[in-house]
């Protein structure tokens, strides 16, 4: 019996030259297979997926589908592609950067039930709600969902449409350990369905779950041959061991460059950078932070930990002057009590900040170097032209993060990983006294994760530099960590 090929891509070349890979792409997605597309940042895996889903018209080659046992062969009905762009919102639902913190603006914010009430009542709805534990979420505002809850909501929404192929882009990023494990188990259970093919698009080999049967690597814009999971793991282990040795000289050079940076913005007025005195934050009936006392001193390196929904992002919003509830709390920043006359910009000029939420909100069609330069004045966009020496500093930090080749490209044309590296350069560009990094390695490949971790460690070894870092992977924390605060859900 001839094997069913659900997706058959043969020597495909996109008609639009701006979205072409560096060679014709071919791939067979056969029935019974669950596939991981694995590639480093900027290698072209998203362009490959766009070819598979029929987003691009072809100049050469062919794309064929066989979605049996589906009753239709249309791609838009049978392929569901979830990008999971960030921790707090999604590309498919309403989103507002400040709305998460401003209770007065949330009357019109939809609830989870508003999105899921289109699913017809019946056995399918009951099974999905039971499998993903949806009932407790139905009355929640979408902006109050944790990362794991957002994943569940999108999965239920898409699975209710009975897709033949479910494609998920980096589904595990931004999730705490227990939620990652739960999602692994849920996807594993889904993998037993004969009418569903799961395709994961991943930047890290470590994220490939055991239920995946085959891997398609993409490198330098070229789609590789499909391999079994075991074959790919063996090849990756050998290549990775060689690269660790080869990259050591590069990382040591980067650390030396950072160590030699001059101190341009030293203007310390207090030994204390942050002080919280019995801080309480509530949204409606839900308590986010309760009686929190916390002091960060100059030169501290803090790990901010806690499960999804424990209040980490709320805490950071108080520090970054983004949360209006800060004025009702006893909070001091850089030795000054909030609400005593300082402006938001006076606070922000001392802080370098990056987060998945910022990444989602910062979708600007402008050259990447201008994105980096906007960090000099903490603006979303560039409204004041930097001096030549400031632009040189922007290029310097882009080179440190390995994205200097992207400086003249539109930010919107970069891969998600390249965008994240540019936003990291933006956070560092003014040599801040306080660096706040919320999931800084979010979506980066194995090499760039090592690179960024070494940059963070080198920066923190400089005199009087203070860091607060959020991550759900202990291996990502810099070796220079001096203190840890763990938040718990209330």
C-alpha positions in Angstrom: 0.0 0.0 0.0 1.4 3.4 -1.0 2.3 5.6 1.9 0.2 8.7 2.4 2.2 12.0 2.1 0.2 14.7 4.0 2.5 17.4 2.7 4.8 17.0 -0.3 7.1 19.9 -1.2 9.3 19.3 -4.2 12.2 21.7 -5.3 10.1 24.7 -4.2 11.3 28.3 -4.8 9.2 31.2 -3.8 8.2 33.7 -6.4 9.0 36.7 -4.2 12.8 37.0 -4.0 12.6 38.7 -0.6 11.3 35.5 1.0 13.4 32.9 -0.8 15.5 30.4 0.9 19.1 29.8 -0.3 18.1 26.8 -2.3 15.1 24.8 -3.5 13.2 23.2 -0.7 11.9 19.6 -0.7 10.2 17.7 2.2 7.8 14.8 2.7 5.5 14.8 5.7 4.1 11.3 5.8 1.1 9.9 7.8 2.1 8.6 11.2 5.1 11.0 11.5 5.5 13.8 14.0 8.2 16.2 12.9 10.5 18.8 14.5 11.9 21.6 12.3 15.1 22.6 14.1 17.3 25.5 13.1 19.4 28.3 14.6 18.1 31.9 14.7 17.9 33.5 11.3 18.4 30.2 9.4 15.1 30.3 7.6 12.8 27.9 9.5 9.9 30.3 9.4 10.3 30.8 5.6 10.3 27.0 5.3 7.1 26.8 7.3 5.5 29.5 5.1 6.3 27.4 2.0 4.7 24.4 3.6 1.5 26.2 4.5 1.2 27.7 1.0 1.7 31.3 2.1 4.1 32.0 -0.8 3.4 31.5 -4.5 6.0 29.4 -6.1 8.2 30.3 -9.0 9.5 26.8 -9.3 8.6 23.4 -7.9 5.4 22.1 -6.5 3.4 21.8 -3.2 0.8 18.9 -2.9 -1.5 18.0 0.0 -3.3 14.8 1.0 -5.3 15.5 4.1 -7.2 12.3 4.3 -9.4 11.4 6.3 -10.4 15.1 6.3 -13.4 15.8 4.1 -11.7 18.7 2.4 -8.2 19.2 0.9 -7.9 23.0 1.6 -4.8 24.0 3.5 -6.5 26.8 5.5 -9.0 24.2 6.9 -6.5 21.5 7.7 -3.3 23.3 8.8 -3.3 25.4 12.0 -0.1 27.3 12.7 0.4 28.7 16.2 3.3 31.0 16.7 3.2 31.6 20.5 5.0 34.9 19.9 5.3 36.0 23.6 4.6 35.3 27.2 1.6 37.5 27.8 -0.4 37.9 24.6 -0.8 36.1 21.3 -0.8 37.1 17.7 -4.3 35.9 17.2 -6.1 37.7 20.1 -6.6 41.3 21.4 -3.5 42.7 23.0 -2.5 46.0 24.6 0.9 46.5 26.2 -0.2 48.7 29.1 -3.6 47.1 29.6 -2.1 44.3 31.7 -1.3 46.8 34.4 -4.2 49.3 34.2 -7.3 48.0 35.9 -9.4 51.0 34.8 -8.9 50.1 31.1 -10.0 46.5 31.4 -13.9 46.8 31.3 -13.9 45.9 27.6 -11.1 43.3 27.7 -12.5 39.9 26.6 -12.6 36.9 28.8 -11.4 33.4 27.9 -15.0 32.3 27.5 -15.6 35.0 24.8 -13.0 33.3 22.6 -14.0 29.7 23.3 -17.8 30.0 23.3 -17.8 29.5 19.5 -16.9 25.9 20.1 -20.1 23.9 19.7 -21.3 22.0 22.8 -20.8 18.3 22.6 -18.2 15.5 23.1 -15.3 17.3 21.4 -15.8 20.5 23.5 -16.1 18.4 26.7 -13.0 16.4 25.9 -10.9 19.4 25.1 -12.0 21.4 28.2 -11.3 18.3 30.4 -7.9 17.6 28.8 -6.7 21.2 29.1 -8.4 22.1 32.4 -10.2 25.0 30.8 -13.2 25.5 33.1 -11.4 27.4 35.9 -10.1 29.8 33.2 -13.4 30.8 31.5 -14.2 33.8 33.6 -10.6 35.2 33.5 -9.6 38.2 31.5 -7.3 37.2 28.7 -4.6 39.8 29.8 -4.5 38.0 33.2 -3.7 34.6 31.9 -0.3 33.1 32.6 1.9 31.9 29.7 0.8 28.3 30.2 -2.9 29.3 30.2 -2.5 31.2 27.0 -0.9 28.1 25.4 -3.9 26.0 26.5 -6.5 28.6 25.2 -4.9 28.7 21.8 -4.5 24.9 21.6 -8.2 24.3 22.5 -9.3 27.0 20.0 -7.3 25.4 17.2 -7.9 21.8 18.0 -11.7 22.5 18.1 -11.4 23.1 14.3 -10.2 19.5 13.8 -6.9 20.2 11.9 -5.0 17.5 10.1 -1.7 19.2 10.8 -0.9 21.3 13.9 2.2 23.4 13.6 3.6 25.1 16.8 6.5 27.6 16.8 8.6 27.3 20.0 5.7 26.2 22.2 7.8 25.7 25.3 9.4 29.2 25.6 8.4 31.3 28.6 6.9 28.3 30.6 7.9 27.2 34.0 9.2 23.7 34.5 5.9 22.2 35.7 3.9 23.9 32.9 6.5 22.7 30.3 6.1 19.2 31.6 2.3 19.4 31.4 2.5 20.7 27.8 4.9 17.9 26.9 2.3 15.4 28.3 -0.6 17.0 26.5 1.2 17.0 23.2 2.3 13.4 23.7 -1.4 12.4 24.3 -2.4 14.3 21.1 0.3 12.5 19.2 -1.6 9.2 19.6 -4.4 10.5 17.4 -4.1 9.0 13.9 -5.9 12.0 12.3 -3.5 14.6 13.7 0.1 15.3 12.7 2.2 17.5 15.0 5.0 19.7 13.7 7.2 21.6 16.2 9.3 24.5 15.0 12.2 24.8 17.5 15.4 26.7 18.0 16.8 24.4 20.7 17.5 20.7 20.2 16.9 20.3 24.0 13.2 21.1 23.4 12.6 18.2 21.1 10.2 15.8 22.9 10.5 12.0 22.6 7.2 11.6 20.7 8.8 13.3 17.7 9.7 10.7 15.1 11.7 12.8 12.6 13.7 16.0 12.4 14.2 18.3 9.5 17.2 20.6 10.0 17.4 24.0 8.4 20.8 25.8 8.2 21.9 29.0 6.3 18.7 29.1 4.4 18.9 25.5 3.2 16.4 22.7 4.1 18.2 19.5 5.1 17.2 15.9 4.7 14.6 14.4 7.0 16.3 12.2 9.7 15.0 10.0 12.5 15.1 11.6 15.9 17.9 9.3 17.0 20.0 10.1 14.0 19.7 13.8 14.5 20.5 13.6 18.2 23.7 11.8 17.5 24.8 14.2 14.8 23.9 17.2 17.0 25.8 16.0 20.0 29.0 15.7 17.9 28.6 19.0 16.3 27.8 20.8 19.5 30.8 19.4 21.3 33.0 20.7 18.5 31.4 24.2 18.6 31.8 24.6 22.3 35.5 24.4 21.9 35.6 26.6 18.8 33.5 29.3 20.3 35.5 29.8 23.5 38.0 32.2 21.9 35.1 34.3 20.6 33.3 34.5 23.9 36.6 35.3 25.8 37.1 38.2 23.3 33.6 39.5 23.9 34.1 39.4 27.7 37.4 41.4 27.4 35.7 44.1 25.2 33.0 44.5 27.8 35.5 44.6 30.7 37.3 47.5 29.0 34.2 49.7 28.6 34.4 53.2 30.2 31.9 54.2 32.9 29.9 57.0 31.2 26.7 57.1 33.2 27.8 56.7 36.8 25.5 59.0 38.8 24.8 57.0 42.0 22.9 58.8 44.7 22.0 55.8 46.9 23.4 52.5 47.9 19.8 51.1 47.5 18.6 50.7 44.0 15.1 49.3 44.9 13.2 49.1 48.2 9.7 47.6 48.5 7.9 48.0 51.9 4.9 45.8 52.4 3.8 46.1 48.8 0.4 44.8 47.8 -1.0 44.6 44.3 -4.5 43.3 43.5 -6.5 43.1 40.3 -10.2 42.7 41.1 -10.5 39.8 43.5 -7.1 38.4 42.7 -4.0 39.2 44.8 -0.8 39.3 42.8 1.7 40.5 45.4 1.1 40.4 49.1 3.1 42.2 51.8 6.3 42.1 49.7 9.4 43.5 51.3 12.5 43.5 49.0 15.7 45.5 48.9 18.1 45.5 46.0 21.5 47.1 46.6 24.0 48.5 44.2 26.0 45.7 42.6 23.5 42.9 43.5 22.7 40.3 40.9 19.2 38.9 41.5 17.4 35.9 40.1 13.7 36.5 40.1 11.9 33.1 40.1 8.4 31.7 40.4 5.9 29.7 38.4 3.8 31.3 35.6 1.3 33.7 37.1 3.2 34.3 40.4 3.6 38.0 39.8 7.1 38.3 38.3 6.0 40.6 35.5 3.9 42.7 37.8 6.9 43.2 40.1 9.0 44.3 37.2 6.3 46.7 36.0 6.5 48.4 39.3 10.3 48.8 39.0 10.1 50.1 35.4 7.4 52.7 36.2 4.9 51.0 33.9 2.3 50.1 36.6 0.1 52.9 37.9 -0.5 51.0 41.2 3.1 51.9 42.1 2.0 55.3 43.4 -0.2 53.6 46.0 2.7 51.5 47.3 5.7 52.3 49.5 8.4 51.9 46.8 11.7 53.7 46.5 13.9 53.6 43.3 17.4 54.8 43.3 16.9 56.3 46.7 13.8 58.3 45.9 10.3 57.4 47.0 7.8 57.0 44.1 5.4 59.9 43.8 7.8 62.5 45.2 8.2 64.4 41.9 10.3 62.2 39.8 9.2 61.6 36.2 8.9 58.2 34.6 11.8 59.2 32.2 14.0 60.1 35.2 13.6 56.5 36.4 13.9 54.8 33.1 17.2 56.6 32.2 18.9 54.4 34.8 17.4 51.1 33.6 18.0 48.8 30.7 15.0 46.5 30.1 13.9 43.7 27.8 11.1 41.2 28.0 8.9 39.0 25.8 6.1 41.5 26.4 8.3 44.3 25.0 9.2 42.1 22.1 5.5 41.6 21.2 4.7 45.3 21.5 7.8 46.5 19.7 6.9 45.7 16.1 8.3 48.6 14.2 9.1 48.7 10.5 12.4 50.6 10.8 16.1 49.7 10.5 17.4 47.5 13.3 20.0 50.0 14.3 17.3 52.6 15.0 15.6 50.1 17.2 18.8 49.7 19.2 19.3 53.5 19.3 15.8 54.0 20.7 17.1 52.5 23.9 19.2 55.7 24.5 16.0 57.6 25.2 13.6 54.8 26.2 11.2 55.4 23.3 9.2 53.0 21.1 10.6 54.3 17.9 13.4 56.8 17.2 12.3 60.5 17.5 15.6 62.1 18.2 18.6 61.4 16.0 21.6 60.2 18.1 25.0 61.8 17.8 27.6 59.9 15.6 29.4 58.6 18.7 26.1 57.3 20.0 25.3 55.5 16.7 28.8 54.0 16.9 28.0 52.7 20.3 24.8 51.1 18.9 26.8 49.4 16.2 29.3 48.3 18.9 26.6 46.6 21.0 25.0 45.0 17.9 28.4 43.5 17.0 28.8 42.2 20.6 25.4 40.4 20.2 26.2 39.1 16.7 23.7 41.1 14.7 25.8 43.9 13.2 25.0 42.5 9.8 21.3 43.3 10.4 21.8 47.0 11.2 20.3 48.3 8.0 17.6 45.7 7.6 14.0 46.3 8.7 13.3 45.0 12.2 10.2 43.4 10.8 12.2 41.4 8.3 14.4 39.8 10.9 13.8 36.4 12.5 12.3 36.4 16.0 15.7 35.4 17.4 17.5 38.2 15.6 14.9 40.7 16.8 15.5 39.5 20.4 19.2 40.0 20.0 18.6 43.6 18.7 16.3 44.3 21.7 19.0 43.0 24.1 21.5 45.4 22.4 18.9 48.1 23.0 18.8 47.3 26.7 22.6 47.5 27.1 23.3 50.5 24.8 23.1 53.2 27.4 25.3 51.2 29.9 22.5 51.2 32.5 23.0 51.2 36.3 20.1 48.6 36.6 19.6 45.9 34.0 16.3 44.1 34.0 16.2 41.0 31.8 12.9 39.1 31.7 13.5 35.8 29.9 16.4 37.3 27.9 17.2 34.0 26.2 13.6 33.5 25.1 13.5 31.9 21.6 17.3 31.9 21.1 19.2 28.9 19.7 21.8 27.0 21.7 24.8 29.1 20.4 23.2 32.5 21.0 22.0 31.4 24.5 25.6 30.7 25.4 26.7 34.0 23.9 24.2 36.1 25.6 24.8 34.4 29.0 28.5 35.2 28.7 27.7 38.8 27.8 25.4 39.2 30.9 28.1 37.7 33.1 30.7 40.0 31.8 28.5 43.0 32.2 27.7 42.1 35.8 31.4 41.8 36.7 31.8 45.5 36.1 31.8 47.7 39.2 28.4 48.6 40.7 26.3 47.1 37.9 23.0 45.7 39.2 20.9 42.9 37.5 17.5 41.4 38.0 16.9 38.4 35.7 13.8 36.2 35.2 14.2 32.8 33.8 12.5 29.4 34.1 15.8 27.6 33.3 18.4 27.6 36.1 21.1 26.8 33.6 20.5 30.3 32.0 21.3 32.2 35.2 24.6 34.0 35.2 27.3 32.5 37.5 27.5 36.0 39.1 24.1 35.7 40.8 24.3 36.9 44.5 20.6 36.6 45.6 17.3 34.9 44.7 13.7 35.9 45.3 11.0 33.3 44.6 7.4 34.5 44.2 4.4 32.2 44.8 0.9 32.4 43.4 -1.8 33.7 45.8 
